[in-house]
């Protein structure tokens, strides 16, 4: 693993997404009506995604174990596609991009597994990082954009006297 002992803990956030595409409107209807034989697709996939976010370092060899402070999994349906969005936060020395992408992947795989008995044309597409924030790169932008200046005033009798 990369040495991160010199880094400071900061708030770090990442948002990743995946697309699960069905081959028929009947599949989407079954998801919405909770009529999939294996159960509630959104709830089961959400649970799997929460586990995945917390266990990413167990699956990715060079990934640091870190405290996951927040995870949110959202779904949006458009036509025959279910858009999965996973947001992960931590206060730690390294980012949570892998946790967000791993969770989005596992959510999509869980949905695939649950839907394959009723739709042989299910596909998973576009697993990717949408956004990341935090760490020194984020804070460097703030300083550069605002052109911050600082002045130090010392109020000390001994310094004034040259001691």
Secondary structure, DSSP 8 states (H G I E B T S, - for coil): ----TTS--EEEEEEEEEEEE-SSHHHHHHHHTT--TT--HHHHHHHHHHHHHHTHHHHSTT-------EEEEEEEEETTEEEEEEEEEEEESS--HHHHHHHHHHHHHHHHHHHTTT-TT-EEEEEEEEEEE-HHHHHHHHHHHHT---------HHHHTT-
